[in-house]
Amino acid sequence: MNYIYHGNSMKRVFQAGDVPELREIPFHEFRRGDIVCFRRPDGAEVIHRVYHTAPEALTTWGDNNLRPDPEPVRAEWNPRLAVGFRRGDNRFLLPRGHAGMRQFRFNRLRFHLRRLCGIPFRFLARGARWWGIRQLEYETFARDRHYFYRGKPIARKRKNGPLEYRRWYYRLFFFIQEDDSVSR
């Protein structure tokens, strides 16, 4: 069995099929920077990092979330420490304490840089038709044909009628030809 220290962001670390290794420890032993797994009262299973500790509650924050979790983790929720995870025959260890907080700060910096670097490309993709041509989805209801992009209605074409866009500015971003070929 290979033991590998792995310190990437949790979004990239945990993939489908990974089995986290959880350890039960007393509530007062959780430290800032630990990764905990807990079940919220609504039934959702969450794995986040401890951002702040208090005697009766833990404030958690996911590495790729904008804000900390709104509700603090209580001892009744039975939080468990994530010490690592298994992927195939390999075991990956997760950092704790100060090393975990260092990793958290690095992941936050990387998260914000990804968001800032993506902004100009989103504006280019909206304004330029040649920036990624995609097929729109369409459905036919009776005599009307409705065009959708990512589940959002864009236009409607009635049989023997004109093409009607849902919003005036959709004409700028979507071009629907009369021979039923659609491009963005």
Secondary structure, DSSP 8 states (H G I E B T S, - for coil): -EEEE--S-HHHH--TT-EEEEE---GGG--TT-EEEEE-TTS-EEEEEEEEE-SSEEEEE-TT-SS--SS-EEGGG--EEEEEEEETTEEEE---HHHHHHHHHHHHHHHHHHHHHHHHHHHHHHH-TTS-----EEEEETTEEEEEETTEEEEEE-TTS-EEESSTTHHHH-EE-TTS-EE-
